[in-house]
Amino acid sequence: MTELIPARFTSASIAPTSAHTARSRMGSKFLALTLAAGLLAGPIVLDAPPAEAATKKCAAKMSISKPRQYSNTVVKVSKVGAKAKVTTTAHYKTTKTKKKATASKNGAANLKYYISGATPGKKVSVTVVAKKGKTTWKCSTSFKPKKK
């Protein structure tokens, strides 16, 4: 007696057809080309934009760190670029005072502050920002006014 085996279980139905093999090869080639193109384009697509200009450190100190009220003190800025534009801002208890100058060819600038009736004993922070082209320098210093 012979048994009938349904076609779905025969070895002929399991073996790949020539059309299936051709599609598989074509798919493999397509995949390889896609990966190759991705590897070539990867660095271009994934590259970060150029970094912004870096901020560098400068140096600043006061000519007199404890000036008397109604006298002068000078912010001495150094280690900035030649001819950089320098801006200092003194942060008093109730106000801010800005001064501007251009650095020398040696990268230094002196900015004079008149200490009128600034609060004695109250620390005054002075921030310094210098710019030239795409380069920026930042630093700070401070002083404490004392009674006249």
TASUL-V490695 format. One record per residue. N is the residue number from 1. RES is the residue in three letters. SS is DSSP state (a for helix, b for strand, c for the rest). PSI is psi in radians with two decimals (999 if undefined). Layout:
# TASUL-V490695
((N;RES;SS;PSI) (N;RES;SS;PSI))
This chain:
# TASUL-V490695
((1;MET;c;2.33) (2;THR;c;2.44) (3;GLU;c;2.54) (4;LEU;c;2.20) (5;ILE;c;2.23) (6;PRO;c;2.58) (7;ALA;a;-0.52) (8;ARG;a;-0.29) (9;PHE;a;0.08) (10;THR;c;2.71) (11;SER;a;-0.46) (12;ALA;a;-0.60) (13;SER;a;-0.36) (14;ILE;a;-0.61) (15;ALA;c;2.41) (16;PRO;c;2.56) (17;THR;c;2.88) (18;SER;a;-0.55) (19;ALA;a;-0.70) (20;HIS;a;-0.76) (21;THR;a;-0.73) (22;ALA;a;-0.74) (23;ARG;a;-0.70) (24;SER;a;-0.76) (25;ARG;a;-0.74) (26;MET;a;-0.70) (27;GLY;a;-0.70) (28;SER;a;-0.75) (29;LYS;a;-0.73) (30;PHE;a;-0.76) (31;LEU;a;-0.77) (32;ALA;a;-0.76) (33;LEU;a;-0.70) (34;THR;a;-0.79) (35;LEU;a;-0.72) (36;ALA;a;-0.77) (37;ALA;a;-0.68) (38;GLY;a;-0.69) (39;LEU;a;-0.66) (40;LEU;a;-0.72) (41;ALA;a;-0.36) (42;GLY;a;-1.00) (43;PRO;a;-0.56) (44;ILE;a;-0.78) (45;VAL;a;-0.68) (46;LEU;a;-0.16) (47;ASP;c;2.38) (48;ALA;c;2.67) (49;PRO;c;2.77) (50;PRO;c;2.46) (51;ALA;c;2.58) (52;GLU;c;2.83) (53;ALA;c;2.39) (54;ALA;c;2.63) (55;THR;b;2.26) (56;LYS;b;2.86) (57;LYS;b;2.47) (58;CYS;c;-2.98) (59;ALA;b;2.46) (60;ALA;b;2.45) (61;LYS;b;2.77) (62;MET;b;2.50) (63;SER;c;-0.63) (64;ILE;c;2.01) (65;SER;c;-0.35) (66;LYS;c;1.24) (67;PRO;c;2.62) (68;ARG;b;2.66) (69;GLN;c;2.58) (70;TYR;c;0.61) (71;SER;b;-3.09) (72;ASN;b;2.65) (73;THR;b;2.71) (74;VAL;b;2.32) (75;VAL;b;2.06) (76;LYS;b;1.94) (77;VAL;b;2.38) (78;SER;b;3.04) (79;LYS;c;0.65) (80;VAL;c;2.99) (81;GLY;c;2.65) (82;ALA;c;2.29) (83;LYS;c;0.38) (84;ALA;c;2.62) (85;LYS;b;2.10) (86;VAL;b;2.31) (87;THR;b;2.24) (88;THR;b;2.55) (89;THR;b;2.08) (90;ALA;b;2.16) (91;HIS;b;1.59) (92;TYR;c;3.06) (93;LYS;c;-0.74) (94;THR;c;-0.02) (95;THR;c;2.99) (96;LYS;b;2.49) (97;THR;b;2.20) (98;LYS;b;2.53) (99;LYS;b;2.55) (100;LYS;b;2.58) (101;ALA;b;2.95) (102;THR;b;2.29) (103;ALA;c;2.72) (104;SER;c;3.12) (105;LYS;c;-0.27) (106;ASN;c;0.00) (107;GLY;c;0.68) (108;ALA;c;2.66) (109;ALA;b;2.58) (110;ASN;b;2.21) (111;LEU;b;2.10) (112;LYS;b;2.34) (113;TYR;b;2.32) (114;TYR;b;2.14) (115;ILE;b;1.63) (116;SER;c;-2.02) (117;GLY;c;0.63) (118;ALA;c;2.52) (119;THR;c;2.06) (120;PRO;c;2.40) (121;GLY;c;-0.17) (122;LYS;c;2.04) (123;LYS;b;2.32) (124;VAL;b;1.98) (125;SER;b;2.46) (126;VAL;b;2.03) (127;THR;b;2.53) (128;VAL;b;2.28) (129;VAL;b;2.21) (130;ALA;b;2.44) (131;LYS;b;2.45) (132;LYS;b;2.05) (133;GLY;c;-2.22) (134;LYS;c;0.10) (135;THR;b;2.40) (136;THR;b;2.40) (137;TRP;b;2.47) (138;LYS;b;2.46) (139;CYS;b;3.13) (140;SER;b;2.90) (141;THR;b;-3.06) (142;SER;b;2.93) (143;PHE;b;2.80) (144;LYS;b;1.92) (145;PRO;c;2.59) (146;LYS;b;2.80) (147;LYS;c;2.54) (148;LYS;c;999))
